[in-house]
Amino acid sequence: MNIKNEFTVSSPPDEVWAALMDLEGVAPCLPGAALTEQVGDEYRGTMSVKIGPLSAKYNGTVRYSETDEANRRAVIEANGKDARGQGTASAVITSTLSEEGGGTRVVVETDMKLTGRAAQFGRGGIAQDVAGKIMARFAECLEERVF
């Protein structure tokens, strides 16, 4: 499932880029996410999410697989297993920043794969609606951290 979200932050791109490159600093901006430890260039943590009537908690890893500061483009890979053994979730999240009116336009493209019970809610737009709400909260928090 591919999900695209866009938002604008009033801070300049260099400041937003620096904030996004600090996974420990921005992880609290993602509702339900918590990093627990760093092992090399990979972080371990948890992600709790509610998709329709289903609540799931995933234990997994997240890391930057690509960073291109010159073009302000970063790719994050996240993988997790449901804590109750009822499926998996993985995502490749590509964020691109560009200057817009003295601020920064952030485009986030997510290629997400769900298995197990959560996968049945991926159809029909429920997961996309949830992702949109999560990104709106993330944008608000990011604005507060870099402003």
N, C-alpha and C positions, 0 to 999 in steps of 0.2 A: 504494500500500500504506500503510495506517494502522497505526502502532505507538504504543502507550501504555505508558509506564513511570512508576513512582512510587517515591520513596525519601524517607527522612527524614534530616535533618541536625540535629545537636544544638544548633547555633547559632541565635540569633533571626533572624526573617525579614529585618530591616533589614540585618544583616551578610551574609546569604546573597544578598540582592538586590544589594548593593554588589559582591560578588564576581562575580555573574553578569553585571553590567553592564560588567565589565572583560574584554573578549574576549581581549586579549593575556595576561591573567593566568590565565584558565581554559582557554584552548586546550590547554596542556600536559596538562590533566586528561582530555582526550578522546584515548584511545589511537589512535595513527596520524595525529593532526592536527598540523600545524605552520603557523603564520602566517609569511609571508615579507615582506610590506610592507602599509602602509596607504595608500590613495588616497582622500582625502575621508572619507566615512563607511563605506567599504567596505574589507575586508581581502582580500588575496590570499594563497593558501597551497596546501597539499597535504593530502590525506587518503589514507592507505593502509589497506586493509581486506582481510580474508580472508573470503570467503563460500563455505563448503564447500571444494571443491578449488581455487577460483579466488582469486588474489591480484590486487588492482587498486590502482592509484595514480591519484588524480584531482587535476588542477590546476584551481583554481577560485577562487571568491569567496564571501565570507560577509559579511552585514551585518544589523543590526537594522532590520527594516521597521516595527516598532511597539514602543514601550515605554510602559507605563502603571504608573508607580510607585505611584499611589494604590491600585490593585488588584493590584499585584505580578504583572503579566502582561507577558511579552515575547515577541515573535515574531522569529525569525531566519530569513532566507532564505539558503540555500546552493546553489550551482550549480557543477558541475564536469564536466570532460571527462577521460576515461581518457587517461593519458599515452601509451598505445600506439594511441590512436584507435579503441578497441573499444567505445565507448559513452559514455553520460553518466549523471550522477546529479544529482538535485535534491531538495531537502527544504525544507519549511516546518515549522519547529520552534517550537511554542508551549509556553512554560514558565509555570506558574502556581504561586505560592508562597502558603502559608497557615500560620498559627501552629498548632502541634500540641504540646501538652504541654511547653511551654517551648522547643521546637525548631521546626523548619520542615519541613513536608511540601511536597515538590516534585513536581508532576505535569508530565510532559513528553509532549506529543502530537506525533508526527511524521507528516507526510504526505510519503512518499518516492516518487520515481519513478526507475526505473532503465531504461536501454536497453542494448542490446548483450548481451555474454555474461553480465554480472552479473544481468540481468533474469530469466534462466532459473532462478536460484537464489532469486529473490524469492518464488516459489511454494513451497508445502509447509512454510513456517515456518522455513526455514534463515536467511533474512535477519532475521526477527524474533528468533530465538535469538541471532544475532550482535549485534543491537541491544541486547538485554537484557544481554548480557555487557559490552558497551561502556558502557552506562549504569551498571552496577554498579561498574565501575572508576572512572567519572566521579564517582559519588556518594562513593566512598571518598576520592578525591583532593580533592574539594570540601570534605569534612569536615575534612581535614587543613589546608587553606588558610584556612578561616574559624574554626577552633576555637582 
